[in-house]
Amino acid sequence: MSLWRTLLILSLLAVFSREASARIYIYEVVTEHRRFQTASKLQPSAFLSYYGGKDIIYELTVVDVMKGDNFEEAVKKHKLDDNNYRDLSPKISKRPSDFRRFVWWK
């Protein structure tokens, strides 16, 4: 098999594997004063790290996982508004037991 055929097959495999693994996560997020639902392509650990960690997000629950990358479908199904947000009634929540405040100089 020639080099260009090998490269073509590898690139096609990469494209198809990316499409097969695309997911949208619907999260319920609890902070100190709010509780809301939102949709994201980030996995739970990445979502938690990206949005401030355990010093901001006290509880993170995966409500639903949708295959594909159609945000419009996720927004309609879970009744999120145009800002990818749905406010829920507040919930009392304590900080996680493994809470460590972020130290900016580290």
C-alpha positions in Angstrom: 0.0 0.0 0.0 1.3 3.4 -0.9 2.0 6.2 1.6 -0.8 8.4 0.3 -3.4 5.6 0.7 -2.2 5.0 4.3 -2.5 8.7 5.1 -5.9 8.8 3.6 -7.2 5.9 5.6 -5.7 7.3 8.8 -7.3 10.7 8.2 -10.7 9.1 7.5 -10.5 7.0 10.6 -9.6 10.1 12.7 -12.7 12.0 11.2 -15.1 9.1 11.8 -13.8 8.4 15.4 -14.2 12.1 16.2 -17.8 12.1 15.0 -18.6 8.9 16.9 -17.3 10.3 20.1 -19.0 13.8 20.1 -21.3 14.2 23.1 -23.2 17.0 24.8 -23.5 16.8 28.5 -26.5 18.4 30.4 -25.3 19.4 33.8 -27.1 20.5 37.0 -24.7 22.9 38.7 -25.0 23.9 42.4 -23.0 26.9 43.6 -23.2 28.7 47.0 -26.3 30.7 46.0 -27.7 29.2 42.8 -28.7 26.0 41.1 -29.1 25.8 37.3 -28.9 23.5 34.3 -26.6 24.0 31.3 -25.3 22.1 28.3 -21.6 21.6 27.4 -19.3 19.6 25.3 -16.8 19.4 28.1 -16.6 16.2 30.1 -17.4 16.5 33.9 -13.8 16.8 35.1 -12.9 19.3 32.4 -16.1 21.3 33.1 -15.4 21.5 36.8 -11.8 22.6 36.2 -12.7 25.1 33.5 -15.4 26.9 35.5 -13.6 27.3 38.8 -13.3 24.0 40.5 -14.8 23.0 43.8 -14.4 26.4 45.3 -17.2 27.7 43.1 -19.1 24.6 42.0 -20.2 22.7 45.1 -22.1 19.9 43.2 -22.0 18.9 39.6 -24.5 16.3 38.4 -24.8 14.9 34.9 -28.5 14.9 34.0 -28.2 13.6 30.5 -25.6 12.7 27.8 -26.6 13.2 24.2 -24.6 11.8 21.3 -23.7 14.2 18.5 -23.0 17.9 18.7 -26.5 19.4 18.0 -26.8 22.1 20.7 -30.2 23.2 19.4 -31.7 19.8 20.0 -30.2 19.8 23.6 -31.6 23.3 24.3 -35.1 22.3 23.1 -35.2 18.9 24.9 -34.1 20.4 28.3 -35.9 23.7 27.9 -32.7 25.8 28.2 -33.0 29.5 27.1 -30.9 31.3 24.4 -28.0 31.7 26.9 -27.8 27.9 27.5 -29.1 28.3 31.0 -32.2 27.3 33.0 -32.6 28.6 36.5 -33.7 26.0 39.1 -34.9 26.5 42.7 -32.1 27.0 45.1 -30.6 24.0 47.0 -28.7 24.1 50.3 -25.3 22.5 49.7 -22.2 22.3 51.8 -18.7 22.7 50.4 -17.2 19.3 49.4 -15.1 17.6 52.1 -12.0 17.7 49.9 -12.4 21.5 49.3 -9.1 23.4 48.9 -9.3 27.1 48.1 -7.6 28.1 44.9 -4.4 30.0 45.6 -3.6 32.4 42.8 0.2 32.5 43.3 0.7 28.7 42.7 
